[in-house]
Amino acid sequence: MSTPRLEVRNLSATFTGVTVLDNAYLTLEPGEVHALVGQNGSGKSTLIKLISGVYKADHGGEVYVDGQRIGTPVHPSSLHSQGLAFVHQDLGLVPDLTVRENVRVGRHATRGFTRLIDKKKDAEAVRKTMEFLGVDIKPETKVGALVPSERVAVAIARALQERVPGSGVIVFDESSRAIPPDALDEFYGHIKSITAQGTAVLIVSHNLREVLKISDRVTALRNGKVVEMGVPTSSLDEASITRLVLGRDGGLDDFVNTMPSEVREGGITIKNIGGGRIAGVNSHISRGEVVGFTGNLDSGLSTLAPLIAGAIPGGGSIQVDDQPEIKFGKPNSAATVKAGVAFIPQDRHGQGLATELTVQENVTLPHLRSRGKPWWIGQKWQREETLSVLDAFNVTPADRKAAVSTFSGGNQQKVLMGKWLLGGPAVLILDDPTQAVDVGARSSVLSSARQAAVDGAAVILCSSEVEDLAAVCDRVHVLENGIVVRTLKQPLSADDILAATYSKPKGTL
């Protein structure tokens, strides 16, 4: 039998008396793509951080790479020499630096006595790695000037450089989140090239379709424990992986029927909203109604939600209830917030949450002016409202004083939802809210969106996830080339929405 590329034995982690990872074990064979799945908070991130040296494991755990035992805690500076490489969620690139500088950071070739960086040798090393990946990128090109698929290649090249061909492990930790749909096939092609030489790849992903498409085996974590290790992907489907992750069936409810809402007067009127690929969108969403927007990659969908929310420059206007019309040109999110618009952005870290602040600070920040006074903001209401959000959204751990950065992605999304729903918005705009959240948190986020409509908000859901749209929407607008070309009404199915998005049905549905 061949020596495993990676072997994890009895790896545990305990923080402040709480065991968050309990005797985890994992084996990666040469040349395989192995997927690690589980809910947010299941222990996936902890396991990766133990392997990468970010966290220190409890006594007794062991990690082997190509049969060689590496010390725990793992020292981050020695990862590469020990055969471990990581490509993280945001790819970890610096746009203002060149491809050469990004790839060779920390491993620059130097010149003899002077120890100056040998740019020529660095550039040649980059060219060789890029040649292996089958891409033609000049080493002195600024990363900020590259298209997304090229940036992915740069991140992978940094992980591959100076490695013994076919050895070790590369871990892709939710890396596909940073990759647009049209670049995913190239990403998957790079993974195939890597494993073809014998290197093992571990992917951490919430995207079950991706797991089924590219992985050979699957390991599932639940509540800090490995519940199944190395299950052949050929024996699985989305439903069976969901059962592994949740311990039960986890299909989305039909929230439209289980949570019926009454359409009311008022809401939001969208008038000729445009900007970027959006050419001019018009619609009215009544209070008590959930209306979805979807479209293919070229439709402009990715910019529609922030345009309506006034978060990016654009044209057109919105009117909330009978309030004065808000006209757009420059970003004007202050005016939309004042009018009662709550916006849940796709980028929860960069735009939605101040992750270095506590849960309570994040939840109450938008409401300090309305609930507090210039000389006194009050502590009791902040504590009570934050605890109500933690309870209503089942955020774990239910610690209002914990920094948001310490929470899993799904729990961060719940905090973000609670932050804006606390004020009872007139309009709720959600931009791809279930991106990179697990199947359990996904249901919670969608039911909260539907509940907002039940409570009287006008809800806009911009998403490419047809199952999400079918589960919560009363109507769905389909975008093509920046305009609404079709509108679907209840009853809705994921197949109907998919067909309307990617085919050319006759007339308007």
C-alpha positions as CSV (number, residue, x, y, z in Angstrom):
1,M,0.0,0.0,0.0
2,S,1.2,3.5,-0.8
3,T,2.1,5.9,2.0
4,P,-0.7,8.4,2.7
5,R,0.0,12.0,1.6
6,L,-1.7,13.3,4.9
7,E,-2.6,11.4,8.0
8,V,-4.3,13.0,11.0
9,R,-4.6,11.0,14.2
10,N,-6.5,11.8,17.4
11,L,-6.4,15.6,16.9
12,S,-8.3,17.5,19.5
13,A,-8.6,21.1,20.5
14,T,-10.0,22.6,23.8
15,F,-10.6,26.3,24.3
16,T,-11.7,27.7,27.7
17,G,-12.7,24.3,28.8
18,V,-14.8,23.5,25.8
19,T,-13.8,20.7,23.4
20,V,-14.4,22.0,19.8
21,L,-12.6,19.2,18.1
22,D,-12.6,15.7,19.5
23,N,-10.1,13.1,18.3
24,A,-10.4,13.9,14.7
25,Y,-8.8,11.6,12.1
26,L,-8.3,11.9,8.4
27,T,-6.3,10.2,5.7
28,L,-5.5,11.5,2.2
29,E,-4.2,9.1,-0.4
30,P,-1.8,10.1,-3.2
31,G,-3.5,11.8,-6.2
32,E,-6.9,12.2,-4.6
33,V,-9.2,15.1,-4.1
34,H,-10.7,14.8,-0.6
35,A,-13.6,17.0,0.5
36,L,-14.1,18.1,4.1
37,V,-17.7,19.0,4.8
38,G,-19.8,20.0,7.9
39,Q,-21.9,22.8,9.2
40,N,-20.3,26.0,10.4
41,G,-19.2,25.3,13.9
42,S,-18.7,21.5,13.2
43,G,-14.9,21.7,13.6
44,K,-13.8,22.0,10.0
45,S,-12.0,25.4,10.5
46,T,-10.5,24.3,13.7
47,L,-9.0,21.2,12.1
48,I,-7.5,23.3,9.2
49,K,-6.1,25.8,11.7
50,L,-4.5,23.0,13.7
51,I,-2.9,21.5,10.6
52,S,-1.7,25.0,9.5
53,G,-0.3,26.0,12.9
54,V,-2.8,28.7,13.6
55,Y,-4.0,26.8,16.7
56,K,-2.2,24.5,19.1
57,A,-3.6,21.0,19.4
58,D,-4.3,19.2,22.7
59,H,-1.6,16.7,23.8
60,G,-1.7,13.4,22.0
61,G,-2.6,14.4,18.4
62,E,-0.4,13.5,15.5
63,V,0.0,14.8,11.9
64,Y,1.9,12.9,9.2
65,V,2.8,14.2,5.7
66,D,4.2,11.6,3.3
67,G,4.9,9.3,6.2
68,Q,6.9,11.9,8.2
69,R,5.6,13.0,11.5
70,I,5.4,16.8,11.8
71,G,5.4,18.5,15.2
72,T,2.3,19.9,16.9
73,P,1.9,22.7,17.2
74,V,2.9,23.0,13.5
75,H,5.1,26.1,12.9
76,P,3.6,28.1,10.0
77,S,7.0,29.0,8.7
78,S,7.9,25.4,8.2
79,L,4.7,24.3,6.5
80,H,6.1,24.5,3.0
81,S,9.2,22.5,3.7
82,Q,7.1,19.8,5.4
83,G,4.9,19.4,2.3
84,L,1.8,21.4,3.3
85,A,0.4,24.4,1.4
86,F,-2.8,26.3,1.8
87,V,-4.9,28.5,-0.5
88,H,-7.4,30.4,1.6
89,Q,-10.8,31.9,1.1
90,D,-9.7,35.3,-0.2
91,L,-6.7,33.8,-2.1
92,G,-4.4,36.0,0.0
93,L,-3.0,38.1,-2.8
94,V,-1.8,41.7,-2.7
95,P,-3.2,43.6,-5.8
96,D,-0.6,46.3,-5.8
97,L,2.3,43.8,-6.0
98,T,3.5,41.9,-9.1
99,V,2.8,38.3,-9.8
100,R,6.5,37.6,-9.0
101,E,6.3,39.4,-5.6
102,N,3.0,37.6,-4.7
103,V,4.3,34.1,-5.6
104,R,7.7,34.4,-4.2
105,V,6.9,36.2,-0.9
106,G,8.9,34.7,1.9
107,R,10.9,32.5,-0.5
108,H,12.8,35.0,-2.6
109,A,16.1,34.0,-4.3
110,T,19.0,36.1,-3.1
111,R,22.4,37.1,-4.4
112,G,25.4,35.9,-2.5
113,F,27.0,38.2,0.0
114,T,24.6,41.1,-0.6
115,R,21.5,39.0,0.1
116,L,19.6,41.2,-2.4
117,I,16.6,39.7,-4.1
118,D,17.4,38.1,-7.3
119,K,14.5,39.1,-9.4
120,K,15.7,37.2,-12.5
121,K,15.7,33.9,-10.6
122,D,12.4,34.6,-9.0
123,A,10.8,35.4,-12.3
124,E,12.2,32.2,-13.8
125,A,10.7,30.2,-10.9
126,V,7.3,31.8,-11.5
127,R,7.5,31.1,-15.2
128,K,8.2,27.4,-14.6
129,T,5.2,27.0,-12.2
130,M,2.9,28.9,-14.5
131,E,4.0,26.6,-17.4
132,F,3.1,23.6,-15.3
133,L,-0.4,25.1,-14.8
134,G,-0.7,25.9,-18.5
135,V,-1.2,29.6,-18.1
136,D,0.8,32.5,-19.6
137,I,1.1,35.3,-17.1
138,K,4.1,37.7,-17.1
139,P,5.9,37.7,-13.7
140,E,6.0,41.5,-13.6
141,T,2.3,42.1,-14.1
142,K,0.5,43.7,-11.2
143,V,-2.0,41.2,-9.7
144,G,-4.7,43.9,-9.6
145,A,-4.6,43.9,-13.4
146,L,-5.4,40.2,-13.8
147,V,-8.7,38.6,-14.5
148,P,-10.1,36.4,-11.8
149,S,-9.0,33.1,-13.4
150,E,-5.5,34.4,-13.6
151,R,-5.5,35.5,-9.9
152,V,-6.5,31.9,-9.0
153,A,-3.5,30.6,-10.9
154,V,-1.2,33.0,-9.0
155,A,-2.5,31.8,-5.7
156,I,-2.1,28.1,-6.7
157,A,1.4,28.9,-8.1
158,R,2.4,30.2,-4.7
159,A,1.3,27.0,-3.1
160,L,3.1,24.8,-5.7
161,Q,6.5,26.5,-6.0
162,E,9.6,24.6,-5.2
163,R,7.7,21.5,-4.2
164,V,8.8,18.0,-5.0
165,P,6.4,17.0,-7.9
166,G,3.7,14.8,-6.7
167,S,4.4,15.0,-3.0
168,G,2.5,16.5,-0.1
169,V,-0.9,18.2,0.2
170,I,-2.5,21.4,-0.9
171,V,-5.5,22.6,1.1
172,F,-8.1,24.7,-0.6
173,D,-10.0,26.3,2.3
174,E,-13.3,27.6,0.7
175,S,-11.1,29.0,-2.1
176,S,-13.8,28.7,-4.7
177,R,-15.7,31.5,-2.9
178,A,-13.3,34.0,-4.4
179,I,-13.8,32.6,-7.9
180,P,-16.5,33.8,-10.3
181,P,-18.6,31.0,-12.0
182,D,-16.9,31.5,-15.4
183,A,-13.5,30.8,-13.9
184,L,-14.4,27.7,-11.9
185,D,-13.7,25.2,-14.7
186,E,-10.1,26.5,-15.0
187,F,-9.8,26.2,-11.2
188,Y,-11.0,22.6,-11.3
189,G,-8.6,22.0,-14.2
190,H,-5.7,23.2,-12.1
191,I,-6.7,20.8,-9.3
192,K,-6.7,18.0,-11.8
193,S,-3.2,18.9,-13.0
194,I,-2.0,18.9,-9.4
195,T,-3.4,15.5,-8.5
196,A,-2.4,13.9,-11.8
197,Q,1.2,14.1,-10.5
198,G,0.3,12.4,-7.2
199,T,-0.1,15.4,-4.8
200,A,-3.2,15.1,-2.7
201,V,-5.8,17.9,-2.5
202,L,-8.1,18.7,0.4
203,I,-11.0,21.0,-0.3
204,V,-13.2,22.6,2.4
205,S,-16.5,23.5,0.8
206,H,-20.1,24.2,1.6
207,N,-21.0,23.8,-2.1
208,L,-22.3,20.3,-2.3
209,R,-22.5,20.4,-6.1
210,E,-18.8,21.2,-6.2
211,V,-18.0,18.5,-3.7
212,L,-19.7,15.9,-5.9
213,K,-18.2,17.2,-9.1
214,I,-14.5,17.2,-8.2
215,S,-13.8,15.1,-5.1
216,D,-13.0,11.4,-4.9
217,R,-13.9,10.9,-1.2
218,V,-15.7,12.9,1.5
219,T,-15.1,13.2,5.2
220,A,-17.9,14.7,7.4
221,L,-17.6,16.5,10.7
222,R,-20.5,17.1,13.1
223,N,-20.3,18.7,16.5
224,G,-16.5,18.5,16.6
225,K,-16.3,14.8,15.7
226,V,-15.7,12.9,12.5
227,V,-18.9,11.1,11.7
228,E,-17.7,9.5,8.4
229,M,-14.2,9.4,6.9
230,G,-13.3,8.8,3.3
231,V,-16.7,7.9,1.9
232,P,-16.4,7.5,-1.9
233,T,-18.2,10.3,-3.7
234,S,-19.5,7.9,-6.3
235,S,-21.9,6.5,-3.6
236,L,-23.2,9.9,-2.6
237,D,-25.6,12.6,-3.8
238,E,-26.6,16.0,-2.3
239,A,-29.3,14.5,-0.1
240,S,-26.9,11.9,1.4
241,I,-24.2,14.4,2.1
242,T,-26.7,16.7,3.7
243,R,-27.7,13.8,6.0
244,L,-24.0,13.3,6.9
245,V,-23.7,17.0,7.7
246,L,-26.9,17.5,9.7
247,G,-27.6,14.0,10.9
248,R,-31.0,14.2,9.3
249,D,-32.7,15.1,6.1
250,G,-32.1,18.8,5.3
251,G,-34.1,19.8,2.3
252,L,-35.4,23.4,2.2
253,D,-38.9,24.0,3.4
254,D,-41.5,25.6,1.1
255,F,-41.5,28.8,3.1
256,V,-44.0,30.5,0.8
257,N,-46.7,28.0,1.9
258,T,-45.5,27.3,5.5
259,M,-45.0,31.0,6.2
260,P,-47.8,32.7,4.3
261,S,-47.7,36.5,4.3
262,E,-50.3,39.2,3.6
263,V,-49.5,41.7,0.9
264,R,-50.0,45.2,2.2
265,E,-49.9,48.8,0.9
266,G,-46.6,50.5,0.5
267,G,-43.2,48.9,-0.1
268,I,-40.5,50.0,-2.5
269,T,-40.8,51.3,-6.0
270,I,-37.7,50.8,-8.2
271,K,-37.4,53.3,-11.1
272,N,-34.9,52.8,-13.9
273,I,-32.1,51.6,-11.6
274,G,-28.9,51.3,-13.6
275,G,-25.1,51.1,-13.3
276,G,-22.4,48.7,-14.5
277,R,-24.1,46.0,-16.5
278,I,-27.6,47.0,-15.1
279,A,-29.2,49.0,-17.9
280,G,-32.5,49.9,-16.3
281,V,-34.6,47.9,-13.8
282,N,-38.1,48.8,-12.8
283,S,-40.3,47.0,-10.3
284,H,-42.6,47.5,-7.3
285,I,-42.3,45.2,-4.2
286,S,-45.2,45.5,-1.8
287,R,-44.9,45.1,1.9
288,G,-45.5,41.5,2.9
289,E,-44.0,40.3,-0.4
290,V,-40.7,38.5,-1.3
291,V,-39.5,39.2,-4.8
292,G,-36.4,37.6,-6.3
293,F,-34.0,38.7,-9.0
294,T,-31.8,36.2,-10.8
295,G,-29.9,35.9,-14.0
296,N,-26.8,34.4,-15.7
297,L,-23.2,35.7,-15.3
298,D,-23.6,38.5,-17.8
299,S,-27.0,39.7,-16.6
300,G,-25.7,42.3,-14.1
301,L,-27.2,40.5,-11.1
302,S,-24.1,40.9,-9.0
303,T,-24.5,44.7,-8.9
304,L,-28.3,45.0,-8.6
305,A,-28.7,44.7,-4.9
306,P,-26.1,47.3,-3.9
307,L,-27.5,49.7,-6.6
308,I,-31.0,49.5,-5.2
309,A,-29.5,50.0,-1.7
310,G,-27.5,53.1,-2.8
311,A,-24.3,51.4,-1.8
312,I,-22.5,52.0,-5.1
313,P,-22.7,54.7,-7.8
314,G,-25.6,54.3,-10.2
315,G,-28.6,56.0,-11.7
316,G,-32.4,55.9,-11.2
317,S,-34.3,56.2,-8.0
318,I,-36.3,54.4,-5.3
319,Q,-39.3,55.4,-3.3
320,V,-40.2,53.7,0.0
321,D,-43.9,53.9,1.0
322,D,-45.0,57.5,0.5
323,Q,-41.7,59.0,1.5
324,P,-39.8,61.4,-0.8
325,E,-38.1,59.8,-3.8
326,I,-34.4,59.0,-3.4
327,K,-32.5,59.7,-6.6
328,F,-29.1,58.1,-7.2
329,G,-25.9,59.2,-8.7
330,K,-23.2,59.0,-6.1
331,P,-23.6,56.3,-3.4
332,N,-26.4,57.4,-1.0
333,S,-26.8,54.6,1.5
334,A,-27.3,57.1,4.3
335,A,-30.6,58.2,2.7
336,T,-31.8,54.6,2.1
337,V,-31.0,53.6,5.7
338,K,-33.0,56.6,6.9
339,A,-35.9,55.6,4.7
340,G,-36.0,52.2,6.3
341,V,-34.0,50.1,3.9
342,A,-31.8,47.3,5.4
343,F,-29.1,45.8,3.1
344,I,-27.5,42.5,3.7
345,P,-24.4,42.6,1.4
346,Q,-22.7,39.6,-0.2
347,D,-19.4,40.5,1.4
348,R,-20.3,40.1,5.1
349,H,-16.7,40.7,6.2
350,G,-15.8,43.7,4.1
351,Q,-19.2,45.5,4.1
352,G,-21.6,43.9,6.6
353,L,-19.8,43.4,9.9
354,A,-17.0,44.9,11.9
355,T,-15.5,41.6,12.8
356,E,-13.1,42.9,15.4
357,L,-16.0,44.2,17.4
358,T,-18.3,42.2,19.7
359,V,-21.6,40.7,18.7
360,Q,-23.4,43.3,20.8
361,E,-21.5,46.2,19.2
362,N,-22.4,44.9,15.7
363,V,-26.0,44.2,16.4
364,T,-26.8,47.5,18.1
365,L,-24.5,49.9,16.1
366,P,-27.2,50.9,13.5
367,H,-29.7,51.6,16.2
368,L,-27.7,53.7,18.7
369,R,-29.1,57.0,17.3
370,S,-32.7,55.9,17.4
371,R,-32.6,54.1,20.7
372,G,-30.0,56.1,22.6
373,K,-29.4,59.7,23.4
374,P,-26.4,62.0,22.6
375,W,-25.2,61.8,26.2
376,W,-26.3,58.2,27.0
377,I,-26.6,55.2,24.8
378,G,-27.9,52.8,27.4
379,Q,-26.7,49.3,28.2
380,K,-29.9,47.5,29.2
381,W,-31.6,47.6,25.8
382,Q,-28.4,46.7,24.1
383,R,-27.9,43.6,26.2
384,E,-31.6,42.6,25.9
385,E,-31.8,43.1,22.2
386,T,-28.6,41.3,21.5
387,L,-29.6,38.3,23.6
388,S,-33.0,38.2,21.7
389,V,-31.1,38.1,18.4
390,L,-28.8,35.3,19.6
391,D,-31.8,33.3,20.7
392,A,-34.0,34.0,17.7
393,F,-31.3,33.1,15.2
394,N,-29.8,30.3,17.3
395,V,-26.3,31.8,17.1
396,T,-23.6,29.6,18.7
397,P,-22.0,30.3,20.9
398,A,-24.6,32.6,22.4
399,D,-22.0,35.1,23.7
400,R,-22.8,38.7,23.2
401,K,-19.4,39.9,24.3
402,A,-17.4,37.6,21.8
403,A,-15.7,39.2,18.8
404,V,-17.6,38.4,15.6
405,S,-14.3,37.2,14.1
406,T,-14.4,34.2,16.4
407,F,-17.7,32.9,15.0
408,S,-18.1,30.5,12.0
409,G,-19.3,31.9,8.7
410,G,-22.9,30.8,9.2
411,N,-23.2,32.3,12.6
412,Q,-21.7,35.5,11.3
413,Q,-24.4,35.6,8.7
414,K,-27.0,35.1,11.4
415,V,-25.6,38.0,13.4
416,L,-25.7,40.2,10.2
417,M,-29.3,39.3,9.6
418,G,-30.2,40.0,13.2
419,K,-28.4,43.3,13.2
420,W,-30.7,44.7,10.4
421,L,-33.9,42.9,11.3
422,L,-33.8,44.2,14.8
423,G,-35.0,47.6,13.7
424,G,-38.0,46.2,11.8
425,P,-37.0,47.5,8.3
426,A,-39.6,48.7,5.8
427,V,-37.4,47.1,3.0
428,L,-35.0,44.2,3.3
429,I,-32.5,43.7,0.5
430,L,-30.5,40.5,0.5
431,D,-27.6,39.9,-1.9
432,D,-26.8,36.2,-2.2
433,P,-27.3,35.7,1.5
434,T,-26.6,31.9,1.6
435,Q,-23.2,32.1,0.0
436,A,-20.7,29.9,1.8
437,V,-23.0,29.0,4.7
438,D,-23.8,25.4,5.5
439,V,-27.1,23.7,4.9
440,G,-28.4,24.3,8.4
441,A,-27.6,28.0,8.5
442,R,-29.0,28.4,5.0
443,S,-32.5,27.3,6.1
444,S,-32.3,29.7,9.1
445,V,-31.3,32.7,6.8
446,L,-34.1,32.0,4.3
447,S,-36.8,31.5,7.0
448,S,-35.7,34.9,8.5
449,A,-36.1,36.5,5.1
450,R,-39.6,35.1,4.8
451,Q,-40.4,36.1,8.4
452,A,-39.5,39.7,7.6
453,A,-42.2,39.7,4.9
454,V,-44.7,38.2,7.3
455,D,-43.8,41.0,9.7
456,G,-44.6,43.5,7.0
457,A,-41.3,44.3,5.2
458,A,-40.9,44.4,1.4
459,V,-38.2,41.8,0.7
460,I,-35.8,41.7,-2.3
461,L,-33.7,38.6,-2.8
462,C,-30.9,38.8,-5.4
463,S,-29.6,35.3,-5.9
464,S,-28.3,32.7,-8.4
465,E,-29.4,29.9,-6.1
466,V,-32.7,28.7,-7.7
467,E,-33.6,26.5,-4.8
468,D,-33.5,29.6,-2.5
469,L,-35.6,31.6,-4.8
470,A,-38.2,28.9,-5.2
471,A,-38.4,28.4,-1.4
472,V,-39.1,32.0,-0.4
473,C,-40.3,34.1,-3.3
474,D,-43.7,35.2,-4.4
475,R,-42.3,36.4,-7.7
476,V,-39.0,36.1,-9.5
477,H,-37.7,38.6,-12.1
478,V,-35.2,37.2,-14.6
479,L,-32.5,39.5,-15.8
480,E,-30.8,39.5,-19.2
481,N,-28.3,42.1,-20.3
482,G,-29.2,44.3,-17.4
483,I,-33.0,44.4,-17.8
484,V,-35.9,42.3,-16.6
485,V,-37.0,40.1,-19.5
486,R,-39.2,37.6,-17.7
487,T,-41.3,37.4,-14.5
488,L,-42.3,34.1,-12.9
489,K,-45.1,33.9,-10.3
490,Q,-46.2,31.2,-7.8
491,P,-46.2,28.3,-7.9
492,L,-42.5,28.3,-8.5
493,S,-40.0,25.5,-8.8
494,A,-36.2,25.5,-9.0
495,D,-36.4,23.8,-12.4
496,D,-38.8,26.6,-13.7
497,I,-36.4,29.3,-12.6
498,L,-33.4,27.6,-14.0
499,A,-35.1,27.1,-17.3
500,A,-36.2,30.7,-17.5
501,T,-32.7,31.9,-16.6
502,Y,-30.7,29.8,-19.1
503,S,-33.1,29.0,-21.9
504,K,-35.2,31.1,-24.2
505,P,-38.9,30.3,-23.4
506,K,-41.5,31.9,-25.7
507,G,-43.1,35.0,-24.3
508,T,-43.1,36.1,-20.7
509,L,-43.8,33.4,-18.1
